[in-house]
Amino acid sequence: MSAAEAPRSATGAGIVCIVFGMLCLTISDAIAKWLGGTYPPTQILFMRAAIALPFVVALVCLLGSRRALRSRHPGLHLLRGAINVVSATAFYSSLRYLPFAEATAISFAAPLCVTLLSVFVLKERVDALRWGAIVLGFLGVVLIVRPGTASFQPAALLPLVTAMLYAVMMVTARRIGPGESVLTTGLYIVVAQCLCSAVTLPWFWHTPQAGHWPFFAGVALFSTLGLTLITQAFRIAPASVVAPFDYTGLVWATLLGWVFWKEAPDAVAYIGAAVIVSGGLTIALHETIRGRRARPS
């Protein structure tokens, strides 16, 4: 393979990884939606983390080393795990009341929330174009949520809570610093999720039915596989290329919602989703251009 063909091959492999990674995460969420008719969200999260944890530890040891099992910021990881549990609980709860694609579309406002928090928390400067993208994205959220109309459901605010808390998680990641590997960070998110969700079990535990164990395992398997594939995509291909393919999750969510629940979002919901994607892509492309300009010749 020539030097020119190698980067092209890596880019193609990165795109394949993120597309299938998003498919795996969407399948995990779809199974969680089905389980949510019987079990509380925090129990689903606990089962997901508890089943996945041994495999994540093995993966970290395989790809990294035993040193990756140690962290200098256990308290911060525990805090981020607690935020993650509340965020995921809000999303799983929304799946009980909202069409799968609509809940997914609203949660994709997370990159907009990250940019917004970077202004008020990290004191970063945001230019007019990014402010416009933020406003555009949240206009899309308003189109889907439709506050003040007969179509409004309070449950539509739950995926927005998910997006905001996800942004808080991303901002707090800045406190960890570059000295800690992504494998360590990923491991401790699972550990913290397991511990924080376990606290709620005395109040919300429902003994799993024998036939439901494979579905709990499916949530753990597909979520872990999805995150692994997405991480690999960003490792082998430029972030500016693979990041926009995050939004293939909307395609998978629409397809699975239609196949399993006969859900078909109306025209306004499709327009709102397109507006959210437009805002997110605008920020991603803008950051890519700024990054290229900042590189030395």
N, C-alpha and C positions, 0 to 999 in steps of 0.2 A: 504494500500500500504506500502510495507516495505521501510526501509531507502535506500536500494540499488536500488529499483525500481523507487523511486521518481526522482532522478537525471536523470535516463534513460528516464523516461516519459517526463521530462522537455526538455531534449535534442531533443527528437523526435518532441515535440511541437514546439521547436525553429526552427528546420529544415523546418517543414510544414509552419510556419509563414514566413520565409524568401523566400521560394520557391514561395508561393502565393503572397508575397509582391513584388517580382521581376516581377511576371506575371502582377500584377496591374500597376506597373510603365511602363512596356512595352506596355500594352494596352493604357495607357495615352499618351505615345509617338506616338503610331500608330494613335490615333485619332488626335493628333497634326499634324502629317504628312499629314493626309487627309485635315484638316482645313487649312494647310499651302498653299494649292492651291488657297485659296481665301483671307486669312487674313495674315497680316504681323506677324512675330514671337513675337514682343513685345506686340501686342494686345492679342495674345493667352495667353501669360504669365500674362498680366494684368487680363484678364478674369478668368484665373485659380486661381490666388491669391485672387481676389475680391470675387469670389464665395466660395472659401474654407475658407476665413478668419473667418466668424462667427462660422463655425463649429470647427475650430482650437481653437478659444477662448473658446468655450464651453467645448471642450475636455481638455484643459489645466486647466480650473476651476474644472472639474470633477475629473481629475486624480491628480491634484496638489492642489492649493489653489489660492486665489486672489493674494497672494504674488508672485506667478509665473508670474503674468502679469507685474511685475516691473523688470527693468534691470538696472544695474549700468554702462552698456556700450552701450548706445543707438547709439552713433556715430560709434562705431565699427560694430554694427549690421547693420547700414545703409550702411557702406562701404562693408560689406560682401554681403548685399542684392544687391548692385550695381554690384559687381563681379558676383553674381549668375545670374543676368539678362543678362549680356553680355555672360556668359558661356552658359546659356540655349538658348539664341538667336542664338549663333553660331551653336548649335546642331540642333535646329529646322530649321535653314536655310539649313544645310547640308542635311536634309531629303528631301528637294525639288529636289536634284540632285543625291543623292547616294542611293543605295539599303539599305533598313532598317537595315539588318543584318551587313553590312559593316560599316555603321556609328556607330552602337552600339558597334561593336568590337573595333574600333579605340578609342572610348570614354573610353573603359575599360582599357586604359593605365593610367588612373588616379592614381591608387595605386603606379605605378612606378614613376609617377611625384611627388607624395607626398614624397616618399623615397628620390628622387633626391633633392627636395627642402629642406628636413631636413638636408642635408649636407651643402648646400650653405647659407641657411638662419638661421637655428637653430644650425649650427655647430656641428651636431651630427656625431658620428663616424659610418661609414658603412664598414663592412668587405668585403672581396673578394667575398664571395658567393652572397651577396646582390648586389654588383656591377655587377656580372655576370648575375643576374636575371634582373637587369635594362637594361643591354645591350641586353639580350635575348628578353625582352618585346618590346623594341623599334625596334629590328630587325623584329619582327612580324608586327609592324606598317608599316615599310618600305615595307614589302611584300604586304600589302594591298594597301597602297598608290601608290607604284610603281613610284617614281619620275624618270623623264628622259625617260620614256617609252611612247608609243602611248596610253597606257591605263590610263595614269595619268590624274586626274581631280583636278584642284585647290580646288574644294569644299571638297576634301578628307582631306584638312588641317583643316577644320572647327571643326570636332570632336576632333582633336588633341588640338586645342585651348580650347575646352570645358574641356578636361582632365587636361590641364595645369592650367586653372583658377579654376577648382574644387580643385586641389591641393593647390592653393593659399588660397582658402577658408578654407581648413582643417588646414593649417599652422596658419592662423590668428586666428583660434579657440583657439589656445594655449594662446592667450592674454586674453581670457575671464576668464579663471581660473575655478577651480573646485567648487567655491562657487555658481555658477549659474547653475540651473538645466537644463537638456536636454529639458524639456518642454518649458522653457523660451527661450532657444536658437532656438528651432523649431518654436515657435510663432513669434519671431522677424524676422526670415528669411522670413516668409510669409508676415509680415507687410512691411518689407523693399522691398521685391520683388514687392508688390503692389504699393508702393510709387515710386520706381525707374522706373518701367515700365510705370506708369501713366504719367511721364514727357514727354514721346515720343508720346503720343496719339494725340496731336494737329496736328502732321505731318503724322501719320500713321493710324489714326482711320478709319475703314470701318464699317458702320452701319450693325450689324449682321442681317442676314436673320432669319425670324421666325423659320424656320426648323433647323437652326444651333444651337439654344440655348441648346437643349439637349446634343449636342456634346461638347459644352463648359463646360456644367455641368459634362459631363463624364470625361473630362480632369482633372477637379478639384477633382471629386470624387475618381477616380482611383489613381491619384498622392498622395492625402492625405491618402487614405486607404493603399496604398503601403508603404509609409514612416512609417505609424503607425505600420503595420505588421512587417516591418524590424526592427524598434526600439524595438518592443516587443520581437522579436527573440533574439536580443542581450541582452535583460534584463533577459530572463529566461534560456538561454543556453550559454555555453562557446563560446566566440568569435572565438576561434580557430576552433570550430566545424562548426559554421554557416557561417563564412566569405567566405569560398570557394563556398558556394551555391549562392553567388552573381552572379556567372558566368552562372547560369541557365538563366539569362536574355538574353544571346546569343542564347540559344535554343528557347526561346519564340520569340525573334526578327526574327530569321530565319523562324520559323513556320508562324508567322503573315505576314511576307514579302511575303512568298510563297502563302498563302491563299488569301490575298487581292490585291497584286500587281504582282503576278506571278514572283517574283524575286527569282533567284537561283544563289547565289554566286558561282564563279568558284573555281577550286581546289586550286589555289594560295591564294585566300581569306580565304578559310577554313584553310589552313596551317598557314597563318598569324594569324588568330584568335586563333588557337591552341597554337601558340608560345607566344602570348600575355597572354593567360590564364596560360601557364606554368610559365612565369616570375612572374605573380601575385601570383600564388599558392606557388612558391618557397619562396617568401618573407614572405607570411602568415605562412607557416609551419616553416620557420626559426625563426620567431618571437615567435611562440608557444614554440619551443624547448628552446630558450633562456629564455623565461619567466618561464618555469618549472625549469630550472637549477638555476634561480635566487631566487626561493622560499626557505625559511628556511625549514630545515627538521622537 
